[in-house]
């Protein structure tokens, strides 16, 4: 409550909002949670291949080539 409309909060997830009820186990809890998070909030959705997975695959390939 002390942060409400005073500071920014960033939440990241690799799961869509549709998956949250299953992950958290209760639709009744997730609906107001998302509502409160999105009040005065912005949803940024990024599609495409993961940079992190691409870099990890490159490291594995390099390590295999070095052996």
VEXDREN-180415 format. One record per residue (C-alpha): residue number from 1; residue in three letters; x negated, y, z. Coordinates in steps of 0.25 Angstrom, whole numbers, plus 5000, padded with zeros to 4 digits. Example, Ala and Ser with C-alpha at 12.3 -4.5 7.8 and 13.67 -1.06 7.14 Angstrom:
! VEXDREN-180415
ATOM_1_ALA_4951_4982_5031
ATOM_2_SER_4945_4996_5029
This chain:
! VEXDREN-180415
ATOM_1_UNK_5000_5000_5000
ATOM_2_UNK_4989_5010_5003
ATOM_3_UNK_4984_5009_4988
ATOM_4_UNK_4998_5011_4982
ATOM_5_UNK_4997_5022_4972
ATOM_6_UNK_4983_5026_4978
ATOM_7_UNK_4973_5017_4971
ATOM_8_UNK_4972_5008_4959
ATOM_9_UNK_4972_4993_4960
ATOM_10_UNK_4967_4984_4949
ATOM_11_UNK_4972_4970_4947
ATOM_12_UNK_4967_4960_4937
ATOM_13_UNK_4972_4947_4933
ATOM_14_UNK_4970_4937_4921
ATOM_15_UNK_4985_4933_4923
ATOM_16_UNK_4997_4940_4917
ATOM_17_UNK_5007_4945_4926
ATOM_18_UNK_5017_4934_4922
ATOM_19_UNK_5007_4924_4929
ATOM_20_UNK_5007_4932_4942
ATOM_21_UNK_5019_4925_4948
ATOM_22_UNK_5014_4911_4946
ATOM_23_UNK_5000_4915_4951
ATOM_24_UNK_5005_4922_4964
ATOM_25_UNK_5016_4912_4966
ATOM_26_UNK_5028_4921_4967
ATOM_27_UNK_5036_4930_4957
ATOM_28_UNK_5043_4937_4968
ATOM_29_UNK_5029_4942_4973
ATOM_30_UNK_5023_4945_4960
ATOM_31_UNK_5034_4953_4954
ATOM_32_UNK_5033_4965_4964
ATOM_33_UNK_5018_4963_4965
ATOM_34_UNK_5017_4966_4950
ATOM_35_UNK_5027_4977_4951
ATOM_36_UNK_5019_4984_4962
ATOM_37_UNK_5006_4982_4955
ATOM_38_UNK_5012_4988_4942
ATOM_39_UNK_5018_5000_4948
ATOM_40_UNK_5010_5011_4943
ATOM_41_UNK_5001_5001_4937
ATOM_42_UNK_4995_4997_4924
ATOM_43_UNK_4994_4983_4918
ATOM_44_UNK_4982_4981_4909
ATOM_45_UNK_4982_4969_4901
ATOM_46_UNK_4970_4964_4893
ATOM_47_UNK_4971_4953_4882
ATOM_48_UNK_4960_4946_4876
ATOM_49_UNK_4949_4937_4879
ATOM_50_UNK_4942_4938_4893
ATOM_51_UNK_4929_4945_4892
ATOM_52_UNK_4925_4938_4905
ATOM_53_UNK_4928_4924_4899
ATOM_54_UNK_4920_4928_4886
ATOM_55_UNK_4908_4932_4894
ATOM_56_UNK_4909_4919_4902
ATOM_57_UNK_4909_4911_4890
ATOM_58_UNK_4897_4919_4884
ATOM_59_UNK_4889_4916_4897
ATOM_60_UNK_4893_4901_4896
ATOM_61_UNK_4889_4900_4881
ATOM_62_UNK_4876_4908_4884
ATOM_63_UNK_4872_4898_4896
ATOM_64_UNK_4875_4886_4887
ATOM_65_UNK_4866_4891_4876
ATOM_66_UNK_4855_4894_4886
ATOM_67_UNK_4855_4880_4891
